[in-house]
Amino acid sequence: MKHALDERHRNKDGEISHKHGNTTLGTLRKIYGKFFAAGHPETATLSEILLKLNETSLSQLRRDYETGHLAKKISKAT
């Protein structure tokens, strides 16, 4: 069962990266706060750092993506 859950998360991460991968961390920090993806430069793109995100940052992204809010929030922040 755990494998199935892990696979779903990887699939969601791939979808997020595909649809929003060119979004910069600077934009995402406008949405989630200055500590989102801490340790990475603001000019890095989501696709560059997605696999390195801590659980808190990744959970925020997944929640907004799954509820359909991520695109709206990115659009508003840019």
N, CA, C, O and CB atoms as a CASP TS submission, in Angstrom:
PFRMAT TS
TARGET T0000
AUTHOR 0000-0000-0000
METHOD Language model
MODEL 1
PARENT N/A
ATOM      1  N   MET     1       0.822  -1.201   0.000  1.00  0.00           N
ATOM      2  CA  MET     1       0.000   0.000   0.000  1.00  0.00           C
ATOM      3  C   MET     1       0.863   1.260   0.000  1.00  0.00           C
ATOM      4  O   MET     1       0.558   2.217  -0.712  1.00  0.00           O
ATOM      5  CB  MET     1      -0.934   0.001   1.208  1.00  0.00           C
ATOM      6  N   LYS     2       1.932   1.270   0.787  1.00  0.00           N
ATOM      7  CA  LYS     2       2.792   2.445   0.848  1.00  0.00           C
ATOM      8  C   LYS     2       3.358   2.772  -0.533  1.00  0.00           C
ATOM      9  O   LYS     2       3.460   3.942  -0.902  1.00  0.00           O
ATOM     10  CB  LYS     2       3.932   2.222   1.853  1.00  0.00           C
ATOM     11  N   HIS     3       3.726   1.742  -1.294  1.00  0.00           N
ATOM     12  CA  HIS     3       4.261   1.960  -2.628  1.00  0.00           C
ATOM     13  C   HIS     3       3.250   2.703  -3.504  1.00  0.00           C
ATOM     14  O   HIS     3       3.618   3.614  -4.246  1.00  0.00           O
ATOM     15  CB  HIS     3       4.645   0.623  -3.272  1.00  0.00           C
ATOM     16  N   ALA     4       1.988   2.316  -3.418  1.00  0.00           N
ATOM     17  CA  ALA     4       0.954   2.970  -4.214  1.00  0.00           C
ATOM     18  C   ALA     4       0.828   4.443  -3.841  1.00  0.00           C
ATOM     19  O   ALA     4       0.669   5.296  -4.714  1.00  0.00           O
ATOM     20  CB  ALA     4      -0.391   2.263  -4.028  1.00  0.00           C
ATOM     21  N   LEU     5       0.898   4.739  -2.555  1.00  0.00           N
ATOM     22  CA  LEU     5       0.831   6.139  -2.124  1.00  0.00           C
ATOM     23  C   LEU     5       2.037   6.916  -2.608  1.00  0.00           C
ATOM     24  O   LEU     5       1.898   8.044  -3.081  1.00  0.00           O
ATOM     25  CB  LEU     5       0.731   6.230  -0.603  1.00  0.00           C
ATOM     26  N   ASP     6       3.222   6.329  -2.498  1.00  0.00           N
ATOM     27  CA  ASP     6       4.428   6.995  -2.984  1.00  0.00           C
ATOM     28  C   ASP     6       4.334   7.268  -4.473  1.00  0.00           C
ATOM     29  O   ASP     6       4.723   8.339  -4.940  1.00  0.00           O
ATOM     30  CB  ASP     6       5.665   6.153  -2.683  1.00  0.00           C
ATOM     31  N   GLU     7       3.822   6.311  -5.214  1.00  0.00           N
ATOM     32  CA  GLU     7       3.686   6.472  -6.665  1.00  0.00           C
ATOM     33  C   GLU     7       2.728   7.611  -6.999  1.00  0.00           C
ATOM     34  O   GLU     7       2.986   8.389  -7.918  1.00  0.00           O
ATOM     35  CB  GLU     7       3.195   5.165  -7.307  1.00  0.00           C
ATOM     36  N   ARG     8       1.633   7.712  -6.265  1.00  0.00           N
ATOM     37  CA  ARG     8       0.697   8.814  -6.515  1.00  0.00           C
ATOM     38  C   ARG     8       1.355  10.149  -6.246  1.00  0.00           C
ATOM     39  O   ARG     8       1.154  11.095  -7.007  1.00  0.00           O
ATOM     40  CB  ARG     8      -0.558   8.666  -5.651  1.00  0.00           C
ATOM     41  N   HIS     9       2.141  10.254  -5.180  1.00  0.00           N
ATOM     42  CA  HIS     9       2.817  11.510  -4.886  1.00  0.00           C
ATOM     43  C   HIS     9       3.809  11.853  -5.982  1.00  0.00           C
ATOM     44  O   HIS     9       3.901  13.012  -6.388  1.00  0.00           O
ATOM     45  CB  HIS     9       3.526  11.437  -3.534  1.00  0.00           C
ATOM     46  N   ARG    10       4.553  10.871  -6.469  1.00  0.00           N
ATOM     47  CA  ARG    10       5.491  11.139  -7.556  1.00  0.00           C
ATOM     48  C   ARG    10       4.750  11.594  -8.803  1.00  0.00           C
ATOM     49  O   ARG    10       5.217  12.490  -9.507  1.00  0.00           O
ATOM     50  CB  ARG    10       6.330   9.893  -7.864  1.00  0.00           C
ATOM     51  N   ASN    11       3.607  10.992  -9.083  1.00  0.00           N
ATOM     52  CA  ASN    11       2.828  11.397 -10.246  1.00  0.00           C
ATOM     53  C   ASN    11       2.355  12.835 -10.103  1.00  0.00           C
ATOM     54  O   ASN    11       2.434  13.615 -11.052  1.00  0.00           O
ATOM     55  CB  ASN    11       1.633  10.464 -10.442  1.00  0.00           C
ATOM     56  N   LYS    12       1.866  13.186  -8.926  1.00  0.00           N
ATOM     57  CA  LYS    12       1.421  14.565  -8.693  1.00  0.00           C
ATOM     58  C   LYS    12       2.580  15.533  -8.830  1.00  0.00           C
ATOM     59  O   LYS    12       2.426  16.604  -9.417  1.00  0.00           O
ATOM     60  CB  LYS    12       0.783  14.702  -7.304  1.00  0.00           C
ATOM     61  N   ASP    13       3.748  15.170  -8.294  1.00  0.00           N
ATOM     62  CA  ASP    13       4.910  16.043  -8.404  1.00  0.00           C
ATOM     63  C   ASP    13       5.280  16.252  -9.866  1.00  0.00           C
ATOM     64  O   ASP    13       5.650  17.358 -10.261  1.00  0.00           O
ATOM     65  CB  ASP    13       6.101  15.459  -7.630  1.00  0.00           C
ATOM     66  N   GLY    14       5.184  15.205 -10.667  1.00  0.00           N
ATOM     67  CA  GLY    14       5.473  15.318 -12.095  1.00  0.00           C
ATOM     68  C   GLY    14       4.489  16.231 -12.795  1.00  0.00           C
ATOM     69  O   GLY    14       4.875  17.016 -13.660  1.00  0.00           O
ATOM     70  N   GLU    15       3.219  16.133 -12.427  1.00  0.00           N
ATOM     71  CA  GLU    15       2.197  17.005 -13.010  1.00  0.00           C
ATOM     72  C   GLU    15       2.445  18.461 -12.615  1.00  0.00           C
ATOM     73  O   GLU    15       2.332  19.368 -13.439  1.00  0.00           O
ATOM     74  CB  GLU    15       0.788  16.562 -12.561  1.00  0.00           C
ATOM     75  N   ILE    16       2.779  18.667 -11.355  1.00  0.00           N
ATOM     76  CA  ILE    16       3.061  20.026 -10.879  1.00  0.00           C
ATOM     77  C   ILE    16       4.251  20.590 -11.643  1.00  0.00           C
ATOM     78  O   ILE    16       4.202  21.728 -12.112  1.00  0.00           O
ATOM     79  CB  ILE    16       3.340  20.038  -9.346  1.00  0.00           C
ATOM     80  N   SER    17       5.308  19.817 -11.773  1.00  0.00           N
ATOM     81  CA  SER    17       6.496  20.274 -12.472  1.00  0.00           C
ATOM     82  C   SER    17       6.198  20.569 -13.930  1.00  0.00           C
ATOM     83  O   SER    17       6.670  21.566 -14.476  1.00  0.00           O
ATOM     84  CB  SER    17       7.600  19.242 -12.365  1.00  0.00           C
ATOM     85  N   HIS    18       5.422  19.713 -14.555  1.00  0.00           N
ATOM     86  CA  HIS    18       5.087  19.903 -15.969  1.00  0.00           C
ATOM     87  C   HIS    18       4.269  21.175 -16.181  1.00  0.00           C
ATOM     88  O   HIS    18       4.531  21.932 -17.116  1.00  0.00           O
ATOM     89  CB  HIS    18       4.315  18.690 -16.499  1.00  0.00           C
ATOM     90  N   LYS    19       3.294  21.411 -15.331  1.00  0.00           N
ATOM     91  CA  LYS    19       2.394  22.552 -15.495  1.00  0.00           C
ATOM     92  C   LYS    19       2.949  23.854 -14.944  1.00  0.00           C
ATOM     93  O   LYS    19       2.638  24.926 -15.463  1.00  0.00           O
ATOM     94  CB  LYS    19       1.091  22.261 -14.835  1.00  0.00           C
ATOM     95  N   HIS    20       3.771  23.778 -13.895  1.00  0.00           N
ATOM     96  CA  HIS    20       4.224  24.998 -13.220  1.00  0.00           C
ATOM     97  C   HIS    20       5.739  25.034 -13.026  1.00  0.00           C
ATOM     98  O   HIS    20       6.241  25.843 -12.246  1.00  0.00           O
ATOM     99  CB  HIS    20       3.539  25.126 -11.874  1.00  0.00           C
ATOM    100  N   GLY    21       6.456  24.186 -13.712  1.00  0.00           N
ATOM    101  CA  GLY    21       7.897  24.043 -13.514  1.00  0.00           C
ATOM    102  C   GLY    21       8.714  25.277 -13.795  1.00  0.00           C
ATOM    103  O   GLY    21       9.793  25.438 -13.224  1.00  0.00           O
ATOM    104  N   ASN    22       8.236  26.158 -14.660  1.00  0.00           N
ATOM    105  CA  ASN    22       9.010  27.357 -14.975  1.00  0.00           C
ATOM    106  C   ASN    22       8.746  28.507 -14.009  1.00  0.00           C
ATOM    107  O   ASN    22       9.295  29.595 -14.182  1.00  0.00           O
ATOM    108  CB  ASN    22       8.706  27.804 -16.379  1.00  0.00           C
ATOM    109  N   THR    23       7.915  28.283 -12.998  1.00  0.00           N
ATOM    110  CA  THR    23       7.641  29.297 -11.980  1.00  0.00           C
ATOM    111  C   THR    23       8.865  29.448 -11.075  1.00  0.00           C
ATOM    112  O   THR    23       9.419  28.457 -10.600  1.00  0.00           O
ATOM    113  CB  THR    23       6.380  28.922 -11.144  1.00  0.00           C
ATOM    114  N   THR    24       9.274  30.678 -10.845  1.00  0.00           N
ATOM    115  CA  THR    24      10.458  30.909 -10.007  1.00  0.00           C
ATOM    116  C   THR    24      10.094  30.836  -8.529  1.00  0.00           C
ATOM    117  O   THR    24       8.941  31.015  -8.138  1.00  0.00           O
ATOM    118  CB  THR    24      11.092  32.276 -10.327  1.00  0.00           C
ATOM    119  N   LEU    25      11.102  30.569  -7.734  1.00  0.00           N
ATOM    120  CA  LEU    25      10.882  30.538  -6.286  1.00  0.00           C
ATOM    121  C   LEU    25      10.500  31.910  -5.770  1.00  0.00           C
ATOM    122  O   LEU    25       9.785  32.019  -4.774  1.00  0.00           O
ATOM    123  CB  LEU    25      12.131  30.035  -5.560  1.00  0.00           C
ATOM    124  N   GLY    26      10.964  32.957  -6.430  1.00  0.00           N
ATOM    125  CA  GLY    26      10.573  34.301  -6.031  1.00  0.00           C
ATOM    126  C   GLY    26       9.058  34.464  -6.061  1.00  0.00           C
ATOM    127  O   GLY    26       8.468  35.039  -5.145  1.00  0.00           O
ATOM    128  N   THR    27       8.436  33.956  -7.116  1.00  0.00           N
ATOM    129  CA  THR    27       6.974  34.006  -7.235  1.00  0.00           C
ATOM    130  C   THR    27       6.317  33.132  -6.170  1.00  0.00           C
ATOM    131  O   THR    27       5.351  33.547  -5.531  1.00  0.00           O
ATOM    132  CB  THR    27       6.528  33.554  -8.642  1.00  0.00           C
ATOM    133  N   LEU    28       6.837  31.935  -5.984  1.00  0.00           N
ATOM    134  CA  LEU    28       6.250  31.035  -4.988  1.00  0.00           C
ATOM    135  C   LEU    28       6.397  31.576  -3.573  1.00  0.00           C
ATOM    136  O   LEU    28       5.543  31.321  -2.724  1.00  0.00           O
ATOM    137  CB  LEU    28       6.893  29.661  -5.080  1.00  0.00           C
ATOM    138  N   ARG    29       7.460  32.314  -3.310  1.00  0.00           N
ATOM    139  CA  ARG    29       7.629  32.907  -1.975  1.00  0.00           C
ATOM    140  C   ARG    29       6.651  34.044  -1.740  1.00  0.00           C
ATOM    141  O   ARG    29       6.313  34.336  -0.593  1.00  0.00           O
ATOM    142  CB  ARG    29       9.057  33.413  -1.795  1.00  0.00           C
ATOM    143  N   LYS    30       6.189  34.691  -2.801  1.00  0.00           N
ATOM    144  CA  LYS    30       5.128  35.690  -2.649  1.00  0.00           C
ATOM    145  C   LYS    30       3.849  35.028  -2.169  1.00  0.00           C
ATOM    146  O   LYS    30       3.048  35.639  -1.462  1.00  0.00           O
ATOM    147  CB  LYS    30       4.879  36.432  -3.976  1.00  0.00           C
ATOM    148  N   ILE    31       3.664  33.775  -2.558  1.00  0.00           N
ATOM    149  CA  ILE    31       2.464  33.031  -2.191  1.00  0.00           C
ATOM    150  C   ILE    31       2.603  32.384  -0.817  1.00  0.00           C
ATOM    151  O   ILE    31       1.720  32.525   0.029  1.00  0.00           O
ATOM    152  CB  ILE    31       2.165  31.967  -3.238  1.00  0.00           C
ATOM    153  N   TYR    32       3.717  31.672  -0.591  1.00  0.00           N
ATOM    154  CA  TYR    32       3.874  30.829   0.593  1.00  0.00           C
ATOM    155  C   TYR    32       4.768  31.413   1.681  1.00  0.00           C
ATOM    156  O   TYR    32       4.896  30.827   2.757  1.00  0.00           O
ATOM    157  CB  TYR    32       4.418  29.517   0.184  1.00  0.00           C
ATOM    158  N   GLY    33       5.373  32.534   1.419  1.00  0.00           N
ATOM    159  CA  GLY    33       6.228  33.151   2.426  1.00  0.00           C
ATOM    160  C   GLY    33       7.704  32.985   2.120  1.00  0.00           C
ATOM    161  O   GLY    33       8.094  32.153   1.301  1.00  0.00           O
ATOM    162  N   LYS    34       8.521  33.790   2.790  1.00  0.00           N
ATOM    163  CA  LYS    34       9.948  33.856   2.473  1.00  0.00           C
ATOM    164  C   LYS    34      10.720  32.586   2.802  1.00  0.00           C
ATOM    165  O   LYS    34      11.842  32.413   2.327  1.00  0.00           O
ATOM    166  CB  LYS    34      10.563  34.996   3.201  1.00  0.00           C
ATOM    167  N   PHE    35      10.146  31.695   3.605  1.00  0.00           N
ATOM    168  CA  PHE    35      10.863  30.471   3.967  1.00  0.00           C
ATOM    169  C   PHE    35      10.524  29.285   3.060  1.00  0.00           C
ATOM    170  O   PHE    35      11.018  28.178   3.276  1.00  0.00           O
ATOM    171  CB  PHE    35      10.558  30.109   5.400  1.00  0.00           C
ATOM    172  N   PHE    36       9.684  29.513   2.048  1.00  0.00           N
ATOM    173  CA  PHE    36       9.366  28.445   1.111  1.00  0.00           C
ATOM    174  C   PHE    36      10.638  28.044   0.371  1.00  0.00           C
ATOM    175  O   PHE    36      11.336  28.901  -0.169  1.00  0.00           O
ATOM    176  CB  PHE    36       8.257  28.886   0.113  1.00  0.00           C
ATOM    177  N   ALA    37      10.937  26.766   0.344  1.00  0.00           N
ATOM    178  CA  ALA    37      12.134  26.224  -0.332  1.00  0.00           C
ATOM    179  C   ALA    37      13.394  26.938   0.156  1.00  0.00           C
ATOM    180  O   ALA    37      14.241  27.351  -0.637  1.00  0.00           O
ATOM    181  CB  ALA    37      12.005  26.367  -1.874  1.00  0.00           C
ATOM    182  N   ALA    38      13.496  27.069   1.470  1.00  0.00           N
ATOM    183  CA  ALA    38      14.645  27.742   2.077  1.00  0.00           C
ATOM    184  C   ALA    38      15.954  27.119   1.599  1.00  0.00           C
ATOM    185  O   ALA    38      16.063  25.903   1.438  1.00  0.00           O
ATOM    186  CB  ALA    38      14.557  27.677   3.610  1.00  0.00           C
ATOM    187  N   GLY    39      16.935  27.976   1.378  1.00  0.00           N
ATOM    188  CA  GLY    39      18.246  27.506   0.956  1.00  0.00           C
ATOM    189  C   GLY    39      18.440  27.491  -0.547  1.00  0.00           C
ATOM    190  O   GLY    39      19.539  27.216  -1.030  1.00  0.00           O
ATOM    191  N   HIS    40      17.381  27.785  -1.294  1.00  0.00           N
ATOM    192  CA  HIS    40      17.473  27.826  -2.747  1.00  0.00           C
ATOM    193  C   HIS    40      17.307  29.268  -3.217  1.00  0.00           C
ATOM    194  O   HIS    40      16.558  30.029  -2.606  1.00  0.00           O
ATOM    195  CB  HIS    40      16.404  26.904  -3.399  1.00  0.00           C
ATOM    196  N   PRO    41      17.995  29.656  -4.295  1.00  0.00           N
ATOM    197  CA  PRO    41      17.897  31.040  -4.771  1.00  0.00           C
ATOM    198  C   PRO    41      16.520  31.354  -5.355  1.00  0.00           C
ATOM    199  O   PRO    41      15.847  30.470  -5.887  1.00  0.00           O
ATOM    200  CB  PRO    41      18.970  31.308  -5.817  1.00  0.00           C
ATOM    201  N   GLU    42      16.112  32.607  -5.253  1.00  0.00           N
ATOM    202  CA  GLU    42      14.812  33.043  -5.767  1.00  0.00           C
ATOM    203  C   GLU    42      14.687  32.852  -7.270  1.00  0.00           C
ATOM    204  O   GLU    42      13.578  32.734  -7.792  1.00  0.00           O
ATOM    205  CB  GLU    42      14.581  34.493  -5.424  1.00  0.00           C
ATOM    206  N   THR    43      15.810  32.820  -7.964  1.00  0.00           N
ATOM    207  CA  THR    43      15.785  32.681  -9.420  1.00  0.00           C
ATOM    208  C   THR    43      15.641  31.230  -9.875  1.00  0.00           C
ATOM    209  O   THR    43      15.403  30.974 -11.055  1.00  0.00           O
ATOM    210  CB  THR    43      17.042  33.271 -10.011  1.00  0.00           C
ATOM    211  N   ALA    44      15.782  30.285  -8.957  1.00  0.00           N
ATOM    212  CA  ALA    44      15.614  28.870  -9.309  1.00  0.00           C
ATOM    213  C   ALA    44      14.155  28.621  -9.688  1.00  0.00           C
ATOM    214  O   ALA    44      13.248  29.274  -9.172  1.00  0.00           O
ATOM    215  CB  ALA    44      16.046  27.937  -8.124  1.00  0.00           C
ATOM    216  N   THR    45      13.945  27.678 -10.587  1.00  0.00           N
ATOM    217  CA  THR    45      12.583  27.341 -10.980  1.00  0.00           C
ATOM    218  C   THR    45      12.092  26.140 -10.179  1.00  0.00           C
ATOM    219  O   THR    45      12.877  25.375  -9.620  1.00  0.00           O
ATOM    220  CB  THR    45      12.508  27.050 -12.493  1.00  0.00           C
ATOM    221  N   LEU    46      10.793  26.003 -10.143  1.00  0.00           N
ATOM    222  CA  LEU    46      10.191  24.903  -9.407  1.00  0.00           C
ATOM    223  C   LEU    46      10.694  23.557  -9.922  1.00  0.00           C
ATOM    224  O   LEU    46      10.975  22.660  -9.128  1.00  0.00           O
ATOM    225  CB  LEU    46       8.671  24.970  -9.506  1.00  0.00           C
ATOM    226  N   SER    47      10.808  23.409 -11.221  1.00  0.00           N
ATOM    227  CA  SER    47      11.265  22.121 -11.757  1.00  0.00           C
ATOM    228  C   SER    47      12.693  21.804 -11.335  1.00  0.00           C
ATOM    229  O   SER    47      13.054  20.633 -11.222  1.00  0.00           O
ATOM    230  CB  SER    47      11.167  22.120 -13.278  1.00  0.00           C
ATOM    231  N   GLU    48      13.511  22.824 -11.101  1.00  0.00           N
ATOM    232  CA  GLU    48      14.899  22.610 -10.682  1.00  0.00           C
ATOM    233  C   GLU    48      15.006  22.105  -9.244  1.00  0.00           C
ATOM    234  O   GLU    48      15.929  21.362  -8.912  1.00  0.00           O
ATOM    235  CB  GLU    48      15.686  23.898 -10.827  1.00  0.00           C
ATOM    236  N   ILE    49      14.073  22.504  -8.401  1.00  0.00           N
ATOM    237  CA  ILE    49      14.216  22.194  -6.969  1.00  0.00           C
ATOM    238  C   ILE    49      13.108  21.307  -6.407  1.00  0.00           C
ATOM    239  O   ILE    49      13.136  20.972  -5.222  1.00  0.00           O
ATOM    240  CB  ILE    49      14.258  23.467  -6.186  1.00  0.00           C
ATOM    241  N   LEU    50      12.152  20.928  -7.217  1.00  0.00           N
ATOM    242  CA  LEU    50      10.993  20.196  -6.717  1.00  0.00           C
ATOM    243  C   LEU    50      11.379  18.959  -5.916  1.00  0.00           C
ATOM    244  O   LEU    50      10.812  18.715  -4.851  1.00  0.00           O
ATOM    245  CB  LEU    50      10.108  19.795  -7.866  1.00  0.00           C
ATOM    246  N   LEU    51      12.314  18.193  -6.398  1.00  0.00           N
ATOM    247  CA  LEU    51      12.703  16.961  -5.696  1.00  0.00           C
ATOM    248  C   LEU    51      13.497  17.229  -4.426  1.00  0.00           C
ATOM    249  O   LEU    51      13.729  16.312  -3.638  1.00  0.00           O
ATOM    250  CB  LEU    51      13.517  16.079  -6.615  1.00  0.00           C
ATOM    251  N   LYS    52      13.916  18.469  -4.218  1.00  0.00           N
ATOM    252  CA  LYS    52      14.702  18.834  -3.045  1.00  0.00           C
ATOM    253  C   LYS    52      13.870  19.539  -1.973  1.00  0.00           C
ATOM    254  O   LYS    52      14.397  19.882  -0.915  1.00  0.00           O
ATOM    255  CB  LYS    52      15.852  19.719  -3.459  1.00  0.00           C
ATOM    256  N   LEU    53      12.581  19.758  -2.231  1.00  0.00           N
ATOM    257  CA  LEU    53      11.744  20.492  -1.287  1.00  0.00           C
ATOM    258  C   LEU    53      11.549  19.719   0.006  1.00  0.00           C
ATOM    259  O   LEU    53      11.460  18.491   0.010  1.00  0.00           O
ATOM    260  CB  LEU    53      10.395  20.803  -1.911  1.00  0.00           C
ATOM    261  N   ASN    54      11.486  20.460   1.098  1.00  0.00           N
ATOM    262  CA  ASN    54      11.167  19.815   2.368  1.00  0.00           C
ATOM    263  C   ASN    54       9.675  19.492   2.400  1.00  0.00           C
ATOM    264  O   ASN    54       8.911  19.977   1.566  1.00  0.00           O
ATOM    265  CB  ASN    54      11.566  20.722   3.573  1.00  0.00           C
ATOM    266  N   GLU    55       9.277  18.691   3.341  1.00  0.00           N
ATOM    267  CA  GLU    55       7.894  18.196   3.392  1.00  0.00           C
ATOM    268  C   GLU    55       6.874  19.328   3.539  1.00  0.00           C
ATOM    269  O   GLU    55       5.793  19.257   2.954  1.00  0.00           O
ATOM    270  CB  GLU    55       7.737  17.216   4.547  1.00  0.00           C
ATOM    271  N   THR    56       7.197  20.354   4.300  1.00  0.00           N
ATOM    272  CA  THR    56       6.259  21.463   4.502  1.00  0.00           C
ATOM    273  C   THR    56       5.986  22.180   3.187  1.00  0.00           C
ATOM    274  O   THR    56       4.830  22.394   2.823  1.00  0.00           O
ATOM    275  CB  THR    56       6.807  22.457   5.544  1.00  0.00           C
ATOM    276  N   SER    57       7.042  22.550   2.477  1.00  0.00           N
ATOM    277  CA  SER    57       6.874  23.253   1.209  1.00  0.00           C
ATOM    278  C   SER    57       6.160  22.381   0.189  1.00  0.00           C
ATOM    279  O   SER    57       5.282  22.854  -0.532  1.00  0.00           O
ATOM    280  CB  SER    57       8.227  23.697   0.663  1.00  0.00           C
ATOM    281  N   LEU    58       6.533  21.120   0.128  1.00  0.00           N
ATOM    282  CA  LEU    58       5.917  20.205  -0.825  1.00  0.00           C
ATOM    283  C   LEU    58       4.440  19.987  -0.507  1.00  0.00           C
ATOM    284  O   LEU    58       3.622  19.902  -1.422  1.00  0.00           O
ATOM    285  CB  LEU    58       6.656  18.868  -0.828  1.00  0.00           C
ATOM    286  N   SER    59       4.091  19.897   0.756  1.00  0.00           N
ATOM    287  CA  SER    59       2.696  19.724   1.160  1.00  0.00           C
ATOM    288  C   SER    59       1.855  20.926   0.755  1.00  0.00           C
ATOM    289  O   SER    59       0.719  20.770   0.306  1.00  0.00           O
ATOM    290  CB  SER    59       2.601  19.504   2.669  1.00  0.00           C
ATOM    291  N   GLN    60       2.406  22.114   0.911  1.00  0.00           N
ATOM    292  CA  GLN    60       1.677  23.320   0.515  1.00  0.00           C
ATOM    293  C   GLN    60       1.380  23.295  -0.984  1.00  0.00           C
ATOM    294  O   GLN    60       0.260  23.575  -1.409  1.00  0.00           O
ATOM    295  CB  GLN    60       2.482  24.587   0.880  1.00  0.00           C
ATOM    296  N   LEU    61       2.392  22.960  -1.773  1.00  0.00           N
ATOM    297  CA  LEU    61       2.206  22.895  -3.217  1.00  0.00           C
ATOM    298  C   LEU    61       1.173  21.845  -3.610  1.00  0.00           C
ATOM    299  O   LEU    61       0.272  22.120  -4.402  1.00  0.00           O
ATOM    300  CB  LEU    61       3.528  22.598  -3.900  1.00  0.00           C
ATOM    301  N   ARG    62       1.303  20.656  -3.060  1.00  0.00           N
ATOM    302  CA  ARG    62       0.373  19.571  -3.398  1.00  0.00           C
ATOM    303  C   ARG    62      -1.054  19.937  -3.048  1.00  0.00           C
ATOM    304  O   ARG    62      -1.971  19.704  -3.836  1.00  0.00           O
ATOM    305  CB  ARG    62       0.765  18.286  -2.678  1.00  0.00           C
ATOM    306  N   ARG    63      -1.247  20.510  -1.869  1.00  0.00           N
ATOM    307  CA  ARG    63      -2.593  20.885  -1.432  1.00  0.00           C
ATOM    308  C   ARG    63      -3.230  21.875  -2.416  1.00  0.00           C
ATOM    309  O   ARG    63      -4.370  21.692  -2.843  1.00  0.00           O
ATOM    310  CB  ARG    63      -2.546  21.498  -0.014  1.00  0.00           C
ATOM    311  N   ASP    64      -2.490  22.906  -2.763  1.00  0.00           N
ATOM    312  CA  ASP    64      -3.041  23.907  -3.674  1.00  0.00           C
ATOM    313  C   ASP    64      -3.227  23.348  -5.083  1.00  0.00           C
ATOM    314  O   ASP    64      -4.188  23.699  -5.768  1.00  0.00           O
ATOM    315  CB  ASP    64      -2.135  25.132  -3.718  1.00  0.00           C
ATOM    316  N   TYR    65      -2.319  22.487  -5.514  1.00  0.00           N
ATOM    317  CA  TYR    65      -2.453  21.882  -6.835  1.00  0.00           C
ATOM    318  C   TYR    65      -3.681  20.976  -6.887  1.00  0.00           C
ATOM    319  O   TYR    65      -4.461  21.036  -7.838  1.00  0.00           O
ATOM    320  CB  TYR    65      -1.186  21.088  -7.195  1.00  0.00           C
ATOM    321  N   GLU    66      -3.849  20.150  -5.879  1.00  0.00           N
ATOM    322  CA  GLU    66      -4.956  19.198  -5.861  1.00  0.00           C
ATOM    323  C   GLU    66      -6.314  19.874  -5.722  1.00  0.00           C
ATOM    324  O   GLU    66      -7.323  19.338  -6.181  1.00  0.00           O
ATOM    325  CB  GLU    66      -4.766  18.216  -4.736  1.00  0.00           C
ATOM    326  N   THR    67      -6.349  21.036  -5.100  1.00  0.00           N
ATOM    327  CA  THR    67      -7.618  21.759  -4.956  1.00  0.00           C
ATOM    328  C   THR    67      -7.864  22.721  -6.107  1.00  0.00           C
ATOM    329  O   THR    67      -8.911  23.367  -6.167  1.00  0.00           O
ATOM    330  CB  THR    67      -7.639  22.520  -3.644  1.00  0.00           C
ATOM    331  N   GLY    68      -6.899  22.821  -7.026  1.00  0.00           N
ATOM    332  CA  GLY    68      -7.059  23.695  -8.178  1.00  0.00           C
ATOM    333  C   GLY    68      -6.713  25.150  -7.925  1.00  0.00           C
ATOM    334  O   GLY    68      -7.022  26.008  -8.752  1.00  0.00           O
ATOM    335  N   HIS    69      -6.084  25.443  -6.808  1.00  0.00           N
ATOM    336  CA  HIS    69      -5.769  26.823  -6.456  1.00  0.00           C
ATOM    337  C   HIS    69      -4.373  27.281  -6.894  1.00  0.00           C
ATOM    338  O   HIS    69      -4.116  28.484  -6.954  1.00  0.00           O
ATOM    339  CB  HIS    69      -5.899  26.992  -4.982  1.00  0.00           C
ATOM    340  N   LEU    70      -3.484  26.362  -7.195  1.00  0.00           N
ATOM    341  CA  LEU    70      -2.102  26.732  -7.479  1.00  0.00           C
ATOM    342  C   LEU    70      -1.998  27.665  -8.683  1.00  0.00           C
ATOM    343  O   LEU    70      -1.334  28.698  -8.594  1.00  0.00           O
ATOM    344  CB  LEU    70      -1.269  25.484  -7.720  1.00  0.00           C
ATOM    345  N   ALA    71      -2.620  27.338  -9.775  1.00  0.00           N
ATOM    346  CA  ALA    71      -2.546  28.173 -10.979  1.00  0.00           C
ATOM    347  C   ALA    71      -3.061  29.577 -10.700  1.00  0.00           C
ATOM    348  O   ALA    71      -2.462  30.558 -11.139  1.00  0.00           O
ATOM    349  CB  ALA    71      -3.346  27.539 -12.126  1.00  0.00           C
ATOM    350  N   LYS    72      -4.156  29.677  -9.981  1.00  0.00           N
ATOM    351  CA  LYS    72      -4.724  30.986  -9.649  1.00  0.00           C
ATOM    352  C   LYS    72      -3.775  31.805  -8.784  1.00  0.00           C
ATOM    353  O   LYS    72      -3.596  33.003  -9.005  1.00  0.00           O
ATOM    354  CB  LYS    72      -6.063  30.818  -8.934  1.00  0.00           C
ATOM    355  N   LYS    73      -3.168  31.148  -7.796  1.00  0.00           N
ATOM    356  CA  LYS    73      -2.247  31.851  -6.903  1.00  0.00           C
ATOM    357  C   LYS    73      -1.003  32.316  -7.660  1.00  0.00           C
ATOM    358  O   LYS    73      -0.518  33.426  -7.437  1.00  0.00           O
ATOM    359  CB  LYS    73      -1.844  30.945  -5.727  1.00  0.00           C
ATOM    360  N   ILE    74      -0.492  31.478  -8.547  1.00  0.00           N
ATOM    361  CA  ILE    74       0.691  31.872  -9.337  1.00  0.00           C
ATOM    362  C   ILE    74       0.341  33.026 -10.240  1.00  0.00           C
ATOM    363  O   ILE    74       1.108  33.984 -10.345  1.00  0.00           O
ATOM    364  CB  ILE    74       1.228  30.688 -10.175  1.00  0.00           C
ATOM    365  N   SER    75      -0.783  32.960 -10.885  1.00  0.00           N
ATOM    366  CA  SER    75      -1.212  34.036 -11.773  1.00  0.00           C
ATOM    367  C   SER    75      -1.354  35.364 -11.028  1.00  0.00           C
ATOM    368  O   SER    75      -0.955  36.413 -11.534  1.00  0.00           O
ATOM    369  CB  SER    75      -2.534  33.670 -12.437  1.00  0.00           C
ATOM    370  N   LYS    76      -1.912  35.310  -9.851  1.00  0.00           N
ATOM    371  CA  LYS    76      -2.101  36.513  -9.047  1.00  0.00           C
ATOM    372  C   LYS    76      -0.758  37.085  -8.568  1.00  0.00           C
ATOM    373  O   LYS    76      -0.602  38.302  -8.465  1.00  0.00           O
ATOM    374  CB  LYS    76      -3.003  36.206  -7.843  1.00  0.00           C
ATOM    375  N   ALA    77       0.208  36.207  -8.277  1.00  0.00           N
ATOM    376  CA  ALA    77       1.498  36.648  -7.731  1.00  0.00           C
ATOM    377  C   ALA    77       2.440  37.190  -8.805  1.00  0.00           C
ATOM    378  O   ALA    77       3.393  37.901  -8.486  1.00  0.00           O
ATOM    379  CB  ALA    77       2.170  35.499  -7.006  1.00  0.00           C
ATOM    380  N   THR    78       2.186  36.866 -10.065  1.00  0.00           N
ATOM    381  CA  THR    78       3.102  37.334 -11.128  1.00  0.00           C
ATOM    382  C   THR    78       2.672  38.618 -11.757  1.00  0.00           C
ATOM    383  O   THR    78       3.345  39.120 -12.657  1.00  0.00           O
ATOM    384  CB  THR    78       3.231  36.305 -12.194  1.00  0.00           C
TER
END
